[in-house]
Amino acid sequence: MRIKHLVLDYNGTLALDGKLLPGVQELITALALRFEIHVLTADMHSSCTRELSGLPVKIAVIAGNPEDAAKLAYVRTLGAASCICIGNGMNDRLMLAACGLGIVVVGDECAALRACLAADIVAPGIIQALGLLKNEKRLLATLRN
């Protein structure tokens, strides 16, 4: 796989109730050395820009309706096969299915069943999901056949 982009859902994945989860900032900073990082959000809490301030990410506020189609279109503009996508919601399922590697996280907001079925990997939280990308041997162990 030739992955260039890491595409992350914001609320429910990186954040809970609009607040960035502990430990995420450090992992994003480390992974930005390997990937161009994109954060997709409807920004329901109007906090994404503030919470991610100073981090090496591109923020895209998804205004399209339906959101799932807007997220998929965004990933396709990047080249879906060159993306790792991480999300948890029903509105993430199309991008999780289309990308090179889809990871669904089951955090405090839980995860939509259709998102789980669309993903290649299910992680118990964002720290574990990003940890897989930081430690490639863990990722390979998960994906080996």
C-alpha positions as a Markdown table, in Angstrom:
| # | Residue | x | y | z |
|---|---|---|---|---|
| 1 | Met | 0.0 | 0.0 | 0.0 |
| 2 | Arg | 1.2 | 3.5 | -0.8 |
| 3 | Ile | -0.6 | 5.6 | 1.8 |
| 4 | Lys | -0.2 | 9.4 | 1.6 |
| 5 | His | -3.2 | 10.6 | 3.6 |
| 6 | Leu | -4.7 | 9.9 | 7.0 |
| 7 | Val | -8.3 | 11.1 | 7.1 |
| 8 | Leu | -9.9 | 11.4 | 10.5 |
| 9 | Asp | -13.5 | 12.0 | 11.6 |
| 10 | Tyr | -13.5 | 14.6 | 14.4 |
| 11 | Asn | -16.4 | 14.2 | 16.9 |
| 12 | Gly | -16.8 | 10.7 | 18.2 |
| 13 | Thr | -13.4 | 9.7 | 16.9 |
| 14 | Leu | -10.8 | 12.3 | 17.8 |
| 15 | Ala | -13.0 | 14.1 | 20.2 |
| 16 | Leu | -15.9 | 13.6 | 22.6 |
| 17 | Asp | -18.6 | 16.3 | 22.9 |
| 18 | Gly | -16.3 | 18.6 | 20.9 |
| 19 | Lys | -13.2 | 18.2 | 23.2 |
| 20 | Leu | -10.1 | 16.5 | 21.8 |
| 21 | Leu | -9.4 | 13.3 | 23.6 |
| 22 | Pro | -6.3 | 13.0 | 25.8 |
| 23 | Gly | -3.2 | 11.6 | 24.0 |
| 24 | Val | -4.5 | 12.4 | 20.5 |
| 25 | Gln | -2.4 | 15.6 | 20.1 |
| 26 | Glu | 0.9 | 13.8 | 20.5 |
| 27 | Leu | 0.0 | 10.9 | 18.2 |
| 28 | Ile | -1.2 | 13.3 | 15.4 |
| 29 | Thr | 2.1 | 15.2 | 15.7 |
| 30 | Ala | 4.1 | 12.0 | 15.3 |
| 31 | Leu | 2.0 | 10.7 | 12.5 |
| 32 | Ala | 2.2 | 14.0 | 10.6 |
| 33 | Leu | 5.8 | 13.1 | 9.8 |
| 34 | Arg | 4.5 | 10.2 | 7.7 |
| 35 | Phe | 1.1 | 11.2 | 6.4 |
| 36 | Glu | -0.8 | 14.3 | 5.3 |
| 37 | Ile | -3.5 | 14.5 | 7.9 |
| 38 | His | -7.1 | 15.6 | 7.1 |
| 39 | Val | -9.8 | 16.1 | 9.7 |
| 40 | Leu | -13.4 | 15.9 | 8.4 |
| 41 | Thr | -16.2 | 17.4 | 10.6 |
| 42 | Ala | -19.6 | 18.8 | 10.6 |
| 43 | Asp | -18.3 | 20.7 | 13.6 |
| 44 | Met | -21.5 | 20.4 | 15.6 |
| 45 | His | -19.9 | 21.9 | 18.7 |
| 46 | Ser | -18.0 | 24.7 | 16.8 |
| 47 | Ser | -14.8 | 23.6 | 18.5 |
| 48 | Cys | -12.7 | 21.7 | 15.9 |
| 49 | Thr | -10.5 | 24.6 | 14.8 |
| 50 | Arg | -9.8 | 25.7 | 18.4 |
| 51 | Glu | -9.2 | 22.1 | 19.6 |
| 52 | Leu | -6.8 | 21.3 | 16.7 |
| 53 | Ser | -5.0 | 24.7 | 16.7 |
| 54 | Gly | -1.3 | 24.3 | 16.2 |
| 55 | Leu | -1.5 | 20.7 | 15.0 |
| 56 | Pro | -0.3 | 19.8 | 11.5 |
| 57 | Val | -3.7 | 19.0 | 10.1 |
| 58 | Lys | -6.0 | 20.2 | 7.3 |
| 59 | Ile | -9.6 | 20.7 | 8.6 |
| 60 | Ala | -12.5 | 20.4 | 6.2 |
| 61 | Val | -16.0 | 21.3 | 7.5 |
| 62 | Ile | -18.4 | 18.9 | 5.7 |
| 63 | Ala | -21.5 | 20.8 | 4.9 |
| 64 | Gly | -22.8 | 18.4 | 2.3 |
| 65 | Asn | -26.0 | 16.6 | 2.8 |
| 66 | Pro | -25.9 | 13.7 | 3.2 |
| 67 | Glu | -22.6 | 13.8 | 5.2 |
| 68 | Asp | -21.6 | 10.3 | 4.2 |
| 69 | Ala | -21.5 | 11.2 | 0.5 |
| 70 | Ala | -19.6 | 14.4 | 1.2 |
| 71 | Lys | -16.9 | 12.5 | 3.2 |
| 72 | Leu | -16.7 | 9.9 | 0.4 |
| 73 | Ala | -16.3 | 12.7 | -2.2 |
| 74 | Tyr | -13.5 | 14.3 | -0.1 |
| 75 | Val | -11.6 | 11.0 | 0.1 |
| 76 | Arg | -12.0 | 10.4 | -3.6 |
| 77 | Thr | -10.4 | 13.8 | -4.4 |
| 78 | Leu | -7.4 | 12.6 | -2.4 |
| 79 | Gly | -7.3 | 9.3 | -4.1 |
| 80 | Ala | -9.2 | 6.8 | -2.0 |
| 81 | Ala | -6.6 | 4.0 | -2.3 |
| 82 | Ser | -3.9 | 6.3 | -0.9 |
| 83 | Cys | -6.0 | 7.0 | 2.3 |
| 84 | Ile | -6.3 | 5.5 | 5.7 |
| 85 | Cys | -9.6 | 6.6 | 7.1 |
| 86 | Ile | -10.7 | 6.5 | 10.7 |
| 87 | Gly | -14.2 | 7.1 | 12.0 |
| 88 | Asn | -17.0 | 5.7 | 14.1 |
| 89 | Gly | -20.4 | 6.9 | 12.7 |
| 90 | Met | -22.9 | 6.0 | 10.1 |
| 91 | Asn | -21.7 | 9.1 | 8.2 |
| 92 | Asp | -18.2 | 7.5 | 8.0 |
| 93 | Arg | -19.2 | 4.2 | 6.5 |
| 94 | Leu | -18.8 | 5.1 | 2.8 |
| 95 | Met | -15.3 | 6.5 | 3.2 |
| 96 | Leu | -14.3 | 3.5 | 5.4 |
| 97 | Ala | -15.4 | 1.1 | 2.7 |
| 98 | Ala | -13.7 | 3.1 | -0.2 |
| 99 | Cys | -10.3 | 3.9 | 1.3 |
| 100 | Gly | -7.1 | 1.8 | 1.2 |
| 101 | Leu | -7.5 | 1.0 | 4.9 |
| 102 | Gly | -10.5 | 1.7 | 7.0 |
| 103 | Ile | -10.4 | 1.7 | 10.8 |
| 104 | Val | -13.5 | 2.1 | 12.9 |
| 105 | Val | -13.1 | 3.2 | 16.6 |
| 106 | Val | -15.5 | 2.1 | 19.3 |
| 107 | Gly | -15.1 | 4.9 | 22.0 |
| 108 | Asp | -17.4 | 6.5 | 24.4 |
| 109 | Glu | -19.7 | 7.5 | 21.6 |
| 110 | Cys | -19.8 | 3.9 | 20.4 |
| 111 | Ala | -19.8 | 3.0 | 16.7 |
| 112 | Ala | -22.4 | 2.4 | 14.1 |
| 113 | Leu | -22.7 | -1.2 | 13.0 |
| 114 | Arg | -22.6 | -0.3 | 9.3 |
| 115 | Ala | -19.3 | 1.6 | 10.0 |
| 116 | Cys | -17.9 | -1.5 | 11.7 |
| 117 | Leu | -18.9 | -3.7 | 8.7 |
| 118 | Ala | -17.4 | -1.2 | 6.2 |
| 119 | Ala | -14.0 | -1.1 | 8.0 |
| 120 | Asp | -11.0 | -3.4 | 7.7 |
| 121 | Ile | -10.1 | -3.0 | 11.4 |
| 122 | Val | -12.1 | -2.3 | 14.6 |
| 123 | Ala | -10.2 | -0.6 | 17.3 |
| 124 | Pro | -11.3 | 0.0 | 20.9 |
| 125 | Gly | -10.4 | 3.7 | 20.7 |
| 126 | Ile | -8.5 | 6.3 | 18.8 |
| 127 | Ile | -5.3 | 5.9 | 20.8 |
| 128 | Gln | -5.2 | 2.2 | 19.8 |
| 129 | Ala | -6.1 | 3.0 | 16.2 |
| 130 | Leu | -3.4 | 5.7 | 15.9 |
| 131 | Gly | -1.0 | 3.4 | 17.7 |
| 132 | Leu | -1.4 | 0.8 | 15.0 |
| 133 | Leu | -0.2 | 3.4 | 12.5 |
| 134 | Lys | 2.7 | 4.5 | 14.6 |
| 135 | Asn | 3.9 | 0.9 | 15.1 |
| 136 | Glu | 3.7 | -0.8 | 11.7 |
| 137 | Lys | 4.4 | -4.3 | 13.2 |
| 138 | Arg | 1.1 | -4.1 | 15.1 |
| 139 | Leu | -0.7 | -3.2 | 12.0 |
| 140 | Leu | 0.9 | -6.0 | 10.0 |
| 141 | Ala | 0.0 | -8.5 | 12.8 |
| 142 | Thr | -3.6 | -7.4 | 12.6 |
| 143 | Leu | -3.8 | -7.6 | 8.9 |
| 144 | Arg | -1.8 | -10.7 | 8.1 |
| 145 | Asn | -3.5 | -13.6 | 6.5 |
